[in-house]
């Protein structure tokens, strides 16, 4: 061997060692997190900040409290929500769910779907009632009431010298501002096990009698959105104040189907008074410091002492340090691609936001615990985006916490399938804490949420490799597969199983009764049934013949001109402009999903290129960009994966606080944040079959990626 080759081999060996050292070097997580602390220096209605614990969240303006809710209602609203806080209006007109049902001819028989019926009038009203109820509540507004020297209340323009920071490592919001030259310092924190807030306020305005704390309870709107600013209503709700002692009081709020308590505890001399109906003022005096803690809890569960501010602060600091030190992590420092720091910012803030808004005991709504969209109801097809990233980031417990809801809703899912003449369990689309259906002319026909439960169970099994996981989730996995096999209809003429007509794909642009065999859903059916069969074999149980029959003869993915169509029924998938809008879910076929036996990767690559070049990207949603990145990564196109995450489209906007902005009526969209985290997990941790580190990132030297702890995607 000559010296040149020996030198080359030595260089390669040293390069390998260097790469391995980079891969194994522990990341300074605190340094990465804190360099993306959110700093606010002016009133910005899209820069509201939140604290929370996964089941409860509280969103503040630049004062550190909810002082200007009307100013912020068209931005990121100043909400206070808990996953237990649901109410239903009284059903005084005797509406029945059966009034929402519409029968369609499907598979040669009548099948009923809960849709948005327009007539008769009573049925339309029934539809509206069941969409409205139950609705998630805005539990209460806690803000400052500060008076100026002339006795008038401060307005947003009176708040000067703003210097606010969300300390991501501790979960605390530290706020500073001035009113007529007098400073106000505020610390805001949330307890990590209790739905309790802690506030520390320091200002000479307190002893001057000019700074008070307002507690005001809004009425629910009963509308699609609720921004916590409806102060008047026809409902005969009651707010009852009970003073316990000189430093504690409880406000009990009684509604139609729920009663909850707001417990207040303060340190120092103060009086809590009722100013008006559902409107209270805490008036501190004598000192320039106020410590206040405030807990929210259902009245029948109101037991135990209210934690102090100090206890809440300690809980927040300890809880977030534990969170950031757990699971996976990534550091892009040293990258020369100018987008690296912004991507890292989005990733860090998305972890924080999904931790406080999506880590409860049920699937979250798309706007989390900030404000209501779709009446506050979760959409089960979106739970994939809310939850899949958690196990991939080594934080499986946060996904697992939400799966108890599926156990509670299981009987209703089975009843839904039975009502429609199918087997197993058909998972609801737009639902509520009890697993009820909500009428929807689109949602009722969606099917892509059906295999999701198998995805969650498989990810948790991959995390644990535990027989206990198989036992815990197998009943619902198998019931899900039973429905999937039952829903597939055998066409004797074509000699294959069909999905539809009577389906709306993830790309919600198609008429249900004209649509069949959507590409992504066919691939998902294939993967889901294969995975359920694998679970049967792991548990030494016999595999149902129907599952194997459907898997064997399921329709192939529809192809035209060497690209995959959106659906077999839409031969004009790429010539009809309408069909090139909304979610390009055909990319989920090899992005969200691994390679299935139905897939041809060359055709998939052609499809990706066509979608990339011709899609109406300005008519998409926040999770479409990470889904595209995931497809690009699997296809070996890492530069395209990065480009997808940075498409210059409004719905791919990430605000100062990390929220994924969509439009004026949907100013935050947590599926976008969850999607980003899922894509990054795949790009760092890889997927089944990958061996190189960080396979989704370019290897041209522009990206320096240090990652640790990621679980591979299937």
C-alpha positions in Angstrom: 0.0 0.0 0.0 1.6 3.3 -1.0 1.8 6.4 1.3 -1.0 8.2 -0.5 -3.6 5.5 0.2 -2.3 5.1 3.8 -2.7 8.8 4.3 -6.2 8.8 2.7 -7.3 5.9 4.9 -5.9 7.6 8.0 -7.8 10.8 7.1 -11.0 8.9 6.7 -10.5 7.1 10.0 -9.9 10.4 11.8 -12.9 12.0 10.1 -15.0 9.0 11.3 -13.8 9.5 14.8 -14.6 13.3 14.6 -18.1 12.6 13.3 -18.7 10.1 16.0 -17.5 12.5 18.7 -19.9 15.1 17.4 -22.7 12.6 17.4 -21.9 11.5 21.0 -21.1 14.9 22.5 -23.7 15.9 25.0 -25.7 18.9 24.1 -25.8 21.9 26.4 -29.6 21.9 26.5 -30.0 24.9 28.8 -27.8 27.0 26.4 -29.9 26.0 23.4 -33.3 26.6 25.2 -32.4 29.9 26.8 -31.0 31.5 23.6 -34.6 31.3 22.4 -36.3 32.9 25.4 -39.1 35.1 24.0 -38.6 38.8 24.6 -41.3 41.4 24.1 -40.7 45.1 24.1 -44.1 46.5 22.9 -47.8 45.7 22.8 -48.1 43.1 20.1 -51.4 41.3 20.0 -49.8 38.3 18.2 -47.1 37.9 20.8 -49.1 36.9 23.8 -47.3 34.5 26.1 -48.6 31.4 28.0 -47.9 29.3 31.0 -49.4 26.0 31.6 -49.0 22.3 32.6 -50.6 20.4 29.7 -54.1 20.3 31.2 -54.4 24.0 32.0 -53.0 27.1 30.4 -53.1 30.9 31.0 -52.2 33.4 28.4 -51.0 37.0 29.2 -50.4 40.3 27.5 -47.4 42.5 27.9 -48.3 43.3 31.5 -47.9 39.6 32.6 -51.6 39.3 33.3 -54.7 39.5 31.2 -55.1 43.3 31.5 -56.3 44.1 27.9 -58.4 41.2 26.7 -60.4 43.3 24.2 -57.2 44.6 22.6 -55.8 41.1 22.1 -59.0 39.2 21.1 -58.2 39.4 17.4 -54.6 38.3 18.0 -53.6 35.5 20.3 -56.5 35.9 22.8 -55.9 36.0 26.6 -57.5 32.8 27.5 -57.7 30.6 30.7 -58.7 27.1 29.8 -58.6 23.7 31.4 -59.4 20.4 29.8 -62.1 19.7 32.4 -63.8 23.0 31.9 -66.8 22.0 29.7 -70.4 23.1 29.9 -73.6 22.4 27.9 -76.5 24.7 27.5 -79.8 23.3 28.7 -81.6 21.4 25.9 -84.9 23.2 26.5 -86.2 22.3 23.0 -85.7 18.6 23.3 -83.2 18.2 20.5 -82.4 14.6 19.7 -79.1 13.4 18.1 -81.2 11.3 15.7 -82.3 14.5 14.1 -78.8 15.1 12.8 -78.6 11.8 11.0 -78.8 11.6 7.2 -79.0 8.2 5.4 -77.0 7.7 2.2 -76.8 4.7 -0.2 -73.4 3.1 0.5 -72.3 -0.3 -0.4 -75.8 -1.3 -1.5 -77.5 -0.3 1.8 -78.5 2.7 3.8 -75.9 4.1 6.1 -76.5 7.0 8.5 -74.1 9.9 9.0 -74.4 12.9 11.4 -74.3 15.8 9.0 -75.2 19.5 9.0 -78.8 19.1 7.8 -80.4 22.3 6.7 -84.0 21.4 7.0 -86.5 20.9 8.5 -85.8 23.9 10.9 -85.9 21.8 14.1 -83.3 19.4 12.6 -81.0 22.3 11.7 -81.4 23.7 15.2 -80.6 20.2 16.6 -77.4 20.1 14.4 -76.4 23.6 15.8 -77.1 22.5 19.4 -75.0 19.3 19.1 -72.2 21.2 17.5 -72.3 23.8 20.2 -72.5 21.4 23.1 -70.6 20.8 25.1 -68.2 23.7 24.7 -64.9 24.4 26.3 -65.0 27.4 28.7 -63.0 30.4 29.3 -62.7 30.0 33.0 -61.8 33.6 34.1 -59.9 36.7 33.2 -57.2 37.7 35.8 -55.8 41.1 34.9 -54.6 44.4 36.4 -56.9 47.4 36.9 -54.5 50.3 37.1 -55.6 53.9 37.5 -53.6 56.9 36.3 -53.0 60.0 38.4 -56.2 61.5 36.9 -58.2 58.6 38.1 -58.9 57.1 34.7 -58.0 53.4 33.9 -54.9 52.8 32.0 -55.2 51.8 28.3 -52.7 49.8 26.2 -51.0 53.0 25.0 -50.3 54.0 28.6 -48.1 50.9 29.2 -44.5 52.1 28.6 -40.9 50.7 28.7 -42.1 47.2 28.2 -39.5 44.5 28.9 -41.0 41.0 29.1 -39.4 37.6 28.8 -40.7 34.1 28.7 -38.0 32.1 30.5 -38.4 28.8 28.7 -36.1 26.8 31.0 -38.2 27.7 34.1 -41.6 28.2 32.5 -41.9 31.7 34.1 -42.9 34.9 32.5 -41.0 38.0 33.8 -42.6 41.3 32.9 -41.5 44.9 33.4 -43.4 48.0 32.4 -44.1 51.6 33.5 -47.2 53.6 34.1 -46.6 57.4 34.2 -43.0 56.7 35.2 -43.8 54.2 38.0 -42.4 50.7 37.4 -44.2 47.4 37.7 -42.4 44.1 38.0 -44.4 40.9 37.5 -43.5 37.2 37.7 -46.2 34.7 36.3 -45.9 31.0 36.8 -48.1 27.9 36.6 -48.0 24.8 39.0 -47.1 21.7 37.1 -49.4 19.3 38.9 -52.3 21.6 39.9 -54.3 24.1 37.8 -52.9 27.0 39.8 -51.3 30.3 38.9 -48.8 32.3 40.9 -48.2 36.0 40.6 -45.5 38.2 42.2 -46.1 41.9 41.7 -43.8 44.7 42.9 -44.7 48.3 42.4 -45.3 51.6 44.3 -48.6 51.7 42.6 -49.8 49.1 45.1 -49.4 51.2 48.2 -50.7 54.2 46.3 -54.0 52.2 45.9 -53.7 52.5 42.1 -53.0 48.8 41.2 -55.7 46.2 41.7 -56.2 42.7 40.5 -59.4 42.0 38.4 -61.1 38.6 38.3 -63.8 38.6 35.7 -65.7 35.6 34.4 -66.9 35.8 30.7 -69.9 34.1 29.3 -69.3 31.4 26.7 -70.1 32.5 23.2 -71.7 29.3 22.0 -70.0 30.1 18.7 -67.2 28.6 16.6 -64.7 30.8 18.5 -64.5 32.1 22.0 -61.9 34.8 22.8 -62.8 35.3 26.5 -64.3 38.7 26.0 -68.1 38.2 26.2 -69.1 39.9 29.4 -72.8 39.8 29.0 -75.2 36.9 28.4 -78.8 35.8 28.8 -77.9 32.7 30.9 -78.7 32.8 34.6 -75.2 31.9 35.8 -74.1 32.7 39.3 -70.8 33.8 40.8 -70.8 33.5 44.6 -68.0 35.1 46.6 -67.0 33.5 49.9 -64.3 35.1 52.1 -62.5 32.4 54.1 -60.1 34.6 56.1 -58.0 37.7 55.7 -55.9 36.2 52.9 -58.1 33.6 51.2 -61.4 33.6 49.3 -63.3 31.4 46.8 -65.5 32.4 43.9 -67.9 29.7 42.9 -69.2 29.9 39.4 -72.4 27.9 38.7 -73.4 27.2 35.1 -75.8 24.9 33.3 -73.9 21.7 33.7 -70.8 22.6 35.7 -69.8 24.4 38.8 -66.2 25.4 39.4 -64.2 27.4 42.0 -61.6 30.1 41.6 -59.6 30.0 44.8 -57.5 33.0 45.7 -54.8 33.2 48.3 -52.6 36.3 48.9 -49.9 37.4 51.1 -50.3 40.8 52.7 -53.2 43.1 53.4 -55.8 43.1 50.7 -59.6 42.9 50.3 -61.6 41.0 47.6 -64.8 42.8 46.7 -67.6 42.1 44.2 -67.7 45.1 41.7 -70.5 43.7 39.5 -72.0 40.5 38.4 -69.1 38.0 37.7 -66.7 40.8 38.3 -64.4 41.0 41.4 -61.5 43.2 42.5 -58.6 42.4 44.8 -57.4 45.6 46.4 -54.0 45.3 48.1 -52.5 48.1 50.2 -49.8 49.2 52.7 -46.9 47.6 50.8 -45.4 47.7 47.3 -45.5 43.9 46.9 -48.3 41.4 46.3 -48.0 37.7 46.2 -51.1 36.0 44.8 -52.0 32.4 43.9 -55.1 31.4 42.1 -56.4 27.9 41.5 -59.2 26.6 39.3 -61.0 23.4 40.1 -64.4 21.8 39.8 -66.5 22.6 42.9 -67.0 18.9 43.8 -63.3 18.3 43.7 -62.2 21.4 45.6 -60.1 19.9 48.4 -56.7 20.7 49.8 -54.9 24.0 50.3 -54.2 26.5 47.6 -50.4 26.4 46.9 -48.5 29.6 47.6 -46.7 31.7 45.0 -43.4 30.2 46.2 -44.7 26.6 45.8 -46.0 27.4 42.4 -42.8 29.0 41.3 -40.8 26.0 42.6 -43.1 23.6 40.8 -42.6 25.5 37.5 -38.9 25.6 37.8 -38.5 22.0 38.7 -41.1 20.8 36.2 -39.5 22.5 33.2 -36.0 21.6 34.1 -37.1 18.0 34.2 -38.9 18.4 30.9 -36.0 19.9 29.0 -33.6 17.3 30.4 -35.8 14.5 29.3 -36.2 12.9 25.9 -34.5 13.9 22.7 -32.8 17.1 21.7 -31.2 18.9 18.8 -28.7 21.7 18.4 -28.0 23.5 15.1 -25.2 25.8 16.4 -22.4 26.1 13.9 -24.5 25.6 10.8 -23.8 28.0 8.0 -27.3 27.8 6.5 -28.8 31.1 7.5 -32.1 29.4 8.3 -30.6 27.2 11.0 -31.2 29.5 14.0 -34.8 30.2 13.0 -35.4 26.5 12.6 -33.9 25.9 16.1 -36.1 28.7 17.5 -39.3 27.1 16.0 -38.3 23.7 17.3 -37.6 24.9 20.9 -40.8 27.0 21.1 -42.9 24.2 19.6 -41.7 21.9 22.3 -42.7 24.4 25.0 -46.1 25.1 23.4 -47.1 21.5 22.9 -45.9 20.7 26.4 -48.3 23.2 27.9 -51.2 22.9 25.5 -51.2 19.3 24.2 -50.0 17.1 27.0 -53.2 16.5 29.0 -55.4 13.4 29.4 -57.4 13.8 26.1 -56.8 14.9 22.6 -56.5 18.7 22.4 -58.4 21.1 20.2 -56.4 22.7 17.4 -56.0 25.9 19.3 -55.1 24.0 22.5 -55.9 25.7 25.8 -55.7 29.3 24.5 -59.0 30.0 22.8 -61.8 28.0 21.2 -62.0 27.0 17.6 -64.7 24.6 16.5 -66.4 25.2 20.0 -63.3 23.8 21.7 -63.7 20.3 20.4 -60.9 18.0 19.5 -60.6 16.6 16.0 -59.3 13.1 16.1 -57.6 13.2 12.7 -55.5 16.0 14.1 -54.4 14.0 17.1 -51.7 12.5 14.9 -50.1 15.9 14.6 -50.7 16.8 18.2 -49.2 13.5 19.6 -47.0 11.5 17.3 -43.9 13.7 18.0 -43.9 12.9 21.7 -42.7 9.3 21.5 -40.3 10.2 18.6 -38.8 12.8 21.0 -38.5 10.2 23.8 -41.4 11.6 25.7 -43.9 8.8 25.2 -45.8 9.5 28.4 -47.4 12.6 26.9 -49.0 10.7 24.1 -49.9 7.8 26.4 -51.6 10.2 28.8 -54.1 11.1 26.1 -54.9 7.5 25.1 -57.1 6.9 28.2 -59.7 9.0 26.4 -59.9 6.3 23.7 -60.7 3.8 26.3 -63.5 6.0 27.7 -64.9 6.7 24.2 -64.5 3.1 23.1 -68.1 2.0 23.6 -69.4 5.0 21.7 -67.0 4.3 18.8 -68.3 0.7 18.7 -71.9 2.0 18.8 -71.1 4.3 15.9 -69.8 1.4 13.8 -72.7 -0.8 14.7 -75.3 2.0 13.8 -73.7 2.2 10.4 -73.6 -1.6 9.9 -69.8 -2.0 10.3 -67.8 -4.1 12.7 -65.4 -3.0 15.4 -65.0 0.6 16.4 -65.3 3.7 14.2 -63.5 6.6 15.8 -65.3 9.9 15.9 -64.0 12.9 14.1 -65.1 16.1 15.9 -65.8 15.0 19.4 -65.8 16.0 23.1 -64.6 14.7 26.5 -67.2 11.9 26.5 -66.6 10.7 23.0 -69.8 12.0 21.4 -70.1 12.7 17.7 -70.5 16.3 16.5 -72.5 16.8 13.3 -70.3 17.6 10.3 -71.0 17.2 6.6 -67.2 16.8 6.0 -66.0 15.3 9.2 -68.6 12.5 9.3 -67.1 11.0 6.1 -63.4 11.3 7.0 -61.6 8.0 7.5 -58.0 8.8 7.9 -58.3 9.1 11.7 -59.4 5.4 11.8 -55.8 3.8 11.7 -54.4 6.5 14.0 -54.9 4.5 17.1 -52.8 1.7 15.6 -50.1 4.3 15.0 -50.1 5.4 18.6 -50.1 1.9 20.0 -47.3 0.9 17.7 -45.1 3.9 18.6 -45.6 3.2 22.3 -44.7 -0.5 21.7 -41.6 0.6 19.8 -40.7 2.7 22.8 -41.2 0.0 25.4 -41.0 -3.3 23.6 -43.3 -4.4 26.4 -45.8 -7.2 26.5 -47.8 -5.0 28.9 -48.1 -2.4 26.1 -49.6 -5.1 23.8 -52.1 -6.1 26.4 -53.0 -2.6 27.3 -53.9 -1.5 23.8 -54.7 -4.7 21.8 -58.4 -4.6 22.3 -58.7 -1.2 20.7 -56.1 -2.0 18.1 -58.0 -5.0 17.0 -61.4 -3.3 17.1 -59.9 -0.5 14.9 -58.7 -3.2 12.4 -62.1 -4.9 12.5 -63.7 -1.6 11.4 -61.1 -1.0 8.7 -61.6 -4.5 7.3 -65.4 -4.2 7.5 -65.4 -0.7 5.9 -63.5 -2.0 2.8 -66.1 -3.1 0.2 -65.4 -5.9 -2.2 -66.3 -5.0 -5.8 -67.0 -8.3 -7.5 -66.6 -6.9 -11.0 -63.2 -5.3 -10.2 -62.3 -8.2 -7.9 -60.7 -5.9 -5.3 -61.6 -4.1 -2.1 -62.6 -0.5 -2.3 -62.7 2.4 0.1 -65.8 4.3 -0.8 -67.8 5.9 -2.3 -68.8 7.6 0.8 -65.4 8.9 1.9 -63.7 12.3 2.1 -59.9 12.1 2.1 -57.6 14.0 4.3 -57.5 16.5 1.4 -61.0 17.8 2.0 -61.8 18.8 -1.5 -63.9 15.9 -2.7 -67.6 15.0 -2.6 -68.2 12.1 -0.3 -70.6 10.0 -2.4 -68.5 10.5 -5.6 -65.2 9.7 -4.0 -63.4 6.3 -3.7 -59.9 5.0 -3.1 -57.9 8.0 -1.9 -54.3 7.2 -2.2 -53.1 8.1 1.2 -56.0 6.2 2.9 -55.4 3.1 0.8 -51.7 3.0 1.9 -52.8 3.7 5.5 -55.3 0.8 5.4 -52.5 -1.4 4.1 -50.1 -0.4 6.8 -52.7 -0.4 9.6 -54.0 -3.9 8.8 -50.4 -5.3 8.5 -49.5 -3.8 11.9 -52.6 -5.2 13.5 -51.8 -8.6 12.1 -48.3 -8.3 13.5 -49.8 -7.6 16.9 -52.0 -10.7 16.7 -48.9 -12.8 15.9 -46.9 -11.2 18.8 -49.7 -12.2 21.1 -50.0 -15.7 19.6 -53.5 -15.1 18.5 -55.2 -16.2 15.3 -55.5 -13.6 12.5 -59.0 -12.9 11.3 -59.5 -14.1 7.7 -61.2 -10.9 6.8 -58.1 -8.8 7.6 -55.9 -11.0 5.4 -58.5 -11.0 2.6 -58.7 -7.2 2.6 -54.9 -6.8 2.8 -54.4 -9.3 -0.1 -57.0 -7.7 -2.5 -57.1 -4.1 -1.4 -57.2 -1.7 -4.4 -53.8 -0.6 -5.7 -52.7 3.0 -5.4 -54.3 4.9 -8.4 -51.8 6.0 -11.0 -52.2 8.2 -14.1 -49.3 9.4 -16.3 -46.8 7.8 -13.9 -48.0 9.8 -10.8 -50.3 9.0 -8.0 -53.7 10.5 -8.1 -55.3 12.1 -5.1 -58.1 9.5 -5.4 -59.0 6.9 -8.0 -62.3 8.7 -8.6 -60.5 12.0 -9.4 -58.9 11.4 -12.7 -58.5 15.2 -12.9 -56.5 15.4 -9.7 -53.9 17.7 -11.3 -55.9 19.5 -13.9 -58.8 20.7 -11.7 -57.4 23.7 -9.9 -59.7 23.0 -6.9 -58.0 19.6 -6.4 -54.6 21.3 -6.1 -55.6 23.1 -2.9 -55.9 22.1 0.8 -53.7 19.3 2.2 -51.5 17.5 -0.4 -52.2 14.3 1.5 -50.9 12.2 -1.4 -47.4 13.0 0.0 -48.4 11.4 3.3 -48.4 8.1 1.4 -44.6 8.1 1.8 -43.9 10.7 4.5 -46.3 10.1 7.3 -46.3 6.5 6.3 -43.3 4.2 5.6 -42.9 2.3 2.3 -45.8 -0.1 2.0 -46.2 -3.1 -0.4 -48.5 -0.8 -2.5 -45.8 1.8 -3.1 -43.6 2.4 -6.1 -40.9 4.9 -5.1 -40.3 6.1 -8.6 -43.9 7.0 -9.0 -43.9 8.6 -5.6 -40.9 10.7 -6.6 -42.7 11.8 -9.8 -45.7 12.7 -7.6 -43.6 14.7 -5.2 -42.1 16.7 -8.0 -45.4 17.4 -9.6 -47.0 18.5 -6.3 -43.9 20.6 -5.4 -44.1 22.4 -8.8 -47.8 22.9 -9.3 -49.6 22.9 -5.9 -51.4 26.0 -4.7 -49.3 26.3 -1.6 -51.1 29.5 -0.6 -54.2 27.4 0.0 -52.7 24.9 2.5 -52.4 24.4 6.2 -49.6 24.5 8.8 -49.0 20.8 8.9 -48.7 20.5 5.1 -45.1 21.8 5.2 -43.7 19.3 7.7 -45.6 16.5 5.9 -43.9 17.6 2.7 -40.6 17.7 4.4 -41.1 14.1 5.7 -41.9 12.9 2.2 -38.8 14.7 0.9 -36.6 13.1 3.6 -37.8 9.6 2.8 -37.2 10.2 -0.9 -33.6 11.2 -0.2 -34.2 14.9 -0.9 -32.9 16.6 2.3 -32.5 20.1 0.7 -36.2 19.9 -0.4 -37.0 18.9 3.2 -35.5 22.1 4.6 -37.0 24.2 1.8 -40.4 22.7 2.6 -40.1 23.8 6.3 -39.3 27.3 5.1 -41.9 27.8 2.3 -42.8 31.5 2.3 -46.5 31.0 2.8 -48.7 32.7 5.4 -49.8 29.4 6.9 -46.2 28.5 7.5 -45.6 31.6 9.7 -44.2 31.2 13.2 -44.8 34.1 15.4 -42.5 35.6 18.1 -44.1 33.2 20.7 -43.7 30.2 18.4 -47.3 29.9 17.4 -48.1 28.7 13.8 -50.3 31.5 12.4 -52.9 30.5 9.8 -55.3 33.4 9.2 -57.2 36.1 11.1 -59.7 33.7 12.5 -57.1 31.0 13.3 -54.1 32.9 14.7 -52.5 29.8 16.2 -52.5 26.2 15.0 -50.9 23.6 17.2 -51.0 20.8 14.5 -48.4 22.9 12.7 -46.1 22.9 15.7 -46.6 19.2 16.3 -45.9 18.5 12.6 -42.7 20.5 12.7 -41.5 18.4 15.7 -42.5 15.2 13.9 -40.5 16.2 10.8 -37.5 17.2 12.8 -37.6 13.9 14.8 -37.6 11.9 11.5 -34.9 14.1 10.0 -32.7 13.6 13.1 -33.6 10.1 14.3 -34.4 8.6 11.0 -36.9 5.9 10.1 -36.9 2.2 9.6 -34.0 1.3 7.3 -31.9 4.4 7.9 -28.4 4.0 9.4 -26.7 7.3 9.0 -27.1 10.0 11.7 -29.5 12.9 10.9 -30.6 11.4 7.5 -33.1 14.2 6.7 -30.5 17.0 6.7 -28.2 18.1 3.8 -24.7 16.7 3.9 -23.1 19.6 2.0 -21.5 21.1 5.1 -24.1 23.8 5.6 -25.8 22.0 8.5 -24.1 21.1 11.7 -26.6 18.9 13.5 -26.0 17.6 17.0 -28.9 15.3 18.0 -29.5 12.8 20.8 -32.3 10.6 22.1 -34.6 10.3 19.1 -36.7 7.3 18.4 -36.9 6.1 14.9 -40.1 6.5 13.0 -41.4 3.3 11.3 
